[in-house]
Amino acid sequence: MNKEMYFIPSDIIKNTRPDYPYVKMAWVPGSTPPDIQDKMLEEGFSLPISPDIMEVLSRKPIAAELYLTRTCVLNCFGCSVPDFIKKGKEERAPIEEWKRMLEILALHTKAVKFIGGEVGGLPELPELAKTAVDLGLFTSIFTDGVPFLDDEEKLSTLVDATGGKIVLHTSVDVPPPNGIKNEATDKSRQFKANHGYELMKLAQKYKIPIIGHMMIHQPNAGDVIEIYNAVIDHGGIFSIGTMQKSVHLYQGREPKGFTNALRDEDRKLVQEQMALLIAIEDERLQKGQSRTLANSRAHLATMHTVGIDQNIGCTGEGRSPAVLAIMPDLSPRSCPVVLVPEQEKECPGCSYGVFRDGDPDWAEHLFIKGLYEKPVDREDFPSIFYPTEANNDLTGI
């Protein structure tokens, strides 16, 4: 028997999750459901060893997602963090160790995103964000908005600490004001989205760029343009991500989460809306107007020409993901979903694989494969998420 096991054997998945359609599942400590992990240990398999940070950085990522915490009191629809993590105890590295990590990242990457869980209420956030800004890193913060809306002084302190050189991200995956169109839509999404729209108004007060991020699920696949318009009307910049056609177990989603994955008819609808988003942004930029989309053309065009498909991501044809993840205890992952390079090589791809925004190598890979036609009359619009050399500050946002 192998000393280390990177993937969950199919018989263990079938025995512990009989209702799931079988998909290849990586064993990722901290994300794999406890009952499956317990079964693996019972069968005599050893936990995968977390890679060293320098090993991950040697693969030349362009950005890092810093999970200061993965805990959160909300229960938002579609959240990839399972309840046993969101509501459990966790080991968090002290602030001085995070500062040293930021110093290392500044030598190897261009951007960092503070993410959770919910990071907005952490007392160390302003100081860590200031450290990142002072090191020259493009710095963004993903928040549900509740900490800042409940206590505006938290946002004021963050803005003062960073000189306002940050970008906020928040989730808004239903239209305002109420957002509920059918019974399949969870009310927690309404709660989170409405807070997101309110946070956009607050961000304008402090002159902070804010990105309203929509995650597409089956219930809202037809709402892309409506939500785009709502984000723009509230003073935000729109971004979009996808739930793939079938959901990876190791993303920690609820047992029935795959029922909200996209169907073929949803994919076609999403493709049409992506094409319209590209046309809208093209027209705005040609007129010299400001950006309204945070996504790169490579991301949007990929989803338009290929569809949201698990088989276009990290399948060994391109390099490893452009964005690494660092957990609350400072353990790194070479991909936000899987743990080690051996898993990436066999990964069937996922929404994170599509989401290589700002990665020029990925755009070139799509171009060579014929999956994405780069315009010939002008430069492509890059990503605001993880800037390239041509887009590495807040100018023009």
N, C-alpha and C positions, 0 to 999 in steps of 0.2 A: 504494500500500500504506500502511496506517495506520502512523504513527510508533510509536504504542503499541498493544498488543493485550492486552485484559483476559481473553479466553477462548481456549482452545485450539481451533483448527478441527477439525471432526470427522474429516477425512481424516488428520490427524496422529495423532489418538488411535487410529484404526483401523489405521494402519500400525505404530505402536509398541506397541500393546496389543490385538492382534487377538482375544484371548480375552475381553476385557471387553465387557459390555453397554454400549452407548453412553449416557453421561449427560453433561449439560452440565458442563464442567470449567473452573474458573477458573485463570488462570495466576498462581500465588502463589510468588514467589521464596522459597526456603527450605523449601518443601513440595512443589512440583512435582517429580516424578522427573527425575533428571539427563538421561536419554536424551530425554525429551519436551522439556525446556527446551532442550537442545542443538539439537534439530530446529527449534524455534521460532526460535532465533537464526540457524541456518543458512538458514532461509527469509527472513531479513531483518527479523523483528519485533523491537521493542524491549521491554525489561523494563518492567512497570508501575512507576510511581514511587510510593514509599511516601508515605502522607499525613503531613502535619505533625501533631504531637500536639495543637495547639490546634484544628486542623480537626476532628479526631476528637472532642475534648472539647466542641466546639460542638454536637454532636449529643446531648449530655446523657446519657451513660451513667451507670449507678449504681454500677458496679464495674469493676475491672481485674484481669486475670490476668497476673501478672508472671513471664515465663519467664526466670528468672535463668540457666538453662542448658537445653538440650534434649538434652544427652548423658546416657547411662545405660548401665550395663554389663549390665543385664538384657535379656531378649528376651521380654517378656510378651505373651501372646496378645491381639490386639485393640488393641495400642498404635497410636495414630494417627501417631506419629513414625517416619518411615522409617529404615532402618538407616544410610543414608548420612549422616543427621543425628545419630542417637544415638551413632554410633561415630566421627564425624568431628571435625575441628577446627572451632572456632567463635570468632567475635569477641564477646567479652564486655565490656560497659561496666564501668568501675571503680566501686567502691563509692560514691564521692562523687557521681558522676553519677546513680547510682540514688537516692541520698538526695534530690538535687534533683528528680528525677522524682516521688518520693513527696510532696514538698512541693507540687508542682503538682497531683497527683492529689487531695490532701487538700482542695483548694479546689473540686473539681468532682465528686467521687465519694464514696461512703459506705464502700466496702469494697475490700480487695485480697486476692488469693490468690497466694501464692508457689508456683510450679508448675514442672515440667520436662517431660522428663527427670527427674532425681532431684536435688532441692535440699537434702536433709537433710544431706549431707556437706560442703556448701559452708561454708568458714570465715566468710564474711561474712553468713550467714543470721541469726544472733542479733542482730547490730547493725542490720541492715536491718529485721528484724521489730520490734525495739525502736523504731526510728524511726517505723514505721507506727503502732504502738500509741500512742506519744507524740503523734502528730499526730491522734489520735482516729479512726483508721480501723479498722473491723471487720477483723481480720487473721486469715487462715487459711493453712495450709500443707498442700500435697498431697505425700504421701511414700509410697514403697512400704514404709517402715519399717525397711529393712535397716540404714541408717546408725545409727539410734537403738538397734536391737536389738544390733548389733555393738559399739556403744560408748555405753552409757547416759549417760555424761557429756555427750554432745552434746545430749541432750534436757534434762538438768539445766541446762546452760548456757543453752539456749534459754528454758526456763521462768524462770530467774532474770533474764535480760535483759528479758523482757516482763512480768514480774510474773504470769505465768500467764494473761495476757489474750489467748490465742490459741485457735484451734480447729484440730485436726488432721483431715486427710482421708486415707483410704487405700482401696485397692481390694480388694474381697472378692466376686468374682463366681462363686465355687463354694462349696458348703456344706462345713463342716468335718466330720471332721478331715482326711480325705484328698481328698475332693472329686471324685475321678475316677469318673464314672458310665458313660462310654462312650469308645470310642476317638477320637471326634471332639473330645474335650476335651483341650486341650494341657496338658502337665504343667507348663509355666511358669505357668499360671493357678493350679494347685494350690500351687506354691511361693509365689507372690505372695499368694494369699488366706490361707494359713496364717501368713505373716508379718504380714498385716493383723490377724488375730485376736490374735496375740501382742502386737502394738502396742497393741491396745485394752486389754489387761491392764496394760501399762506406763503408758498414759495415765491409767488409774484411779489408779495409785500416785501420780502427780503432780497428780491432780485436774484434768486437762485434758479438756475435751469433745472427743470424736472421732467423726467421721462415717465409717461404712463404706459405700463407694460401690459399687454393683453396675452393671456395664454389661451390658445384655441382648444376647446373641447367640443364634443359632438353637439351639446345644447346651444353653443354660441357660434357655430361655424359660419352662420350667415350674417353675423353682426359686425364683421370686421370694419367695414366702411362707416357704419353708424358710430362705433366706438372711437374710431379714428377722428371723426368730426367732433365728437364730444371732448376728446382730449385736447384738440387744437382750440376749441372754443373756450376751454378752461385755462388756456395759456401754457399747456404742456407740449411735449414732443412725444410722438407715438412710437411704440416699438411692439414687436409681435414675436411670439414663440409658439410652438406647437406641441400638442400631445400626439405622439406617433400613432400609427395604425394599430399596433398592439403594444401594450404597456410592459415595460421591463419590471419584473418582480423586485429587482435589487434597488430600484428607485424608492422602495419603501412605501408605495401607494397602498391604499386600503384594499382589502381582498376583492372587492367588486369594482375597483377603479377602472379595469379594462373595459367596462361597459360604456364608458364615456369616450373611448378612443374613436378616432375618425373612421367613418365608413367611406366607401368609394365615392358615393354621391357628395359627401361632405368635402372630400379632397378636391373634387372638381369645382365646387363652389368656392373653396379657399383659393384655388389657383386663379380663378377669375378675379377675385378681389385683390390678390397680390399683383396681378398685371395692372389693375387700376391704380393701386398705390404707387407703383413704379411710374406710371404715366403722370400722376399728379405731382410727384416729386420732381420728375424731369421738367415739367412745365414751370414749376416754381423756380427751380434753379436757373433755368434758361432766362427767366425774367429778372434774375438777380435777387430773388427773395430769399428769406432765411429758411433753414432746414425745418421740416416738420416730421421727418422720419429718423429714428435713431439707427435703424438697421442699414447695413450695407446692401448695395445692389446684389452682390453675390448671394447673400442670404435670401433675399426676397425672390430673386430669379431662380434660385435652386428650388425653392418650394413651388414656384410657378411652373417650371419646366419638368420637374421630376415628381413633384408631389411630396407629401410628408411620408417618408419611407424609412424604415429602419436600416435599409441596406445601402444608404449613401453616406453613412457616417464613417466611424473609425474602423475601417475594414482592412487596414494595412496598405491601402493604395496611396494615401497621403501620409503626412507625418502625424505625430500625436497631437491631441487637441492644443489649441493656442492658449487655452486658459487652464491654469492649474488651480486646485482647491486646497486650502489649508484649514484643517479642523480646529476646534476650540483648544485642543491640547497641543497644537502646533504640528501635528502629524500631517505631512503633505500627501496629496494624491496627484498622480500625473494626469488625471482626468477628473472632472467634477463628479462622475458617476462611478467609474471603476477605480481600482486601486493601483495596479502595477502594470508595466508594459506587456507582460504575458497575457493579461486580460484584454488589453486594447487590441492586440494582434488578432484575437479571436472574436472580438465584439461584433455583434450583428448590426451595430449602429443604433443611434437614438436621436431624440430631439436635441441633445447636447452636441451630437456630431454635426447636425445641420447648423447649429448656432455658433459657428466659428467666426463671428463678426469681427471685422477688422484684420483678419489674417490674410495678408496678400498671397501667401503660398496656397491657401485653400482656394481663393478666387482663381488663381492661375491653374490649379488642379482641375477645377470645374470647367474652365475654358478649354483646356487640353482635352478633357473627356467629352467635350461637346454638350455639356449640361447647362452652359451659361454663356450667352453671347454678349461680350463686352461691346459697348457702343464705340463707334470709330470716329465720331465727330467731336467728342470732348472727353474729358477725364471722368472716370466712374465716380459716383459719390460713395465715400467710405463710411465706416461705422462710427457712431458717436460712443458706442460702448467701450471698445478697446481700440484706441486710435492708432493709425499707422503714422509713418513719418510725416505724411502730408496733413495730418489731422490730429495733432497731439496736444492741443490746448483747448480752452473754452471759447476761443475767438469764433464769432459767427454763429454760436448756438443761440 
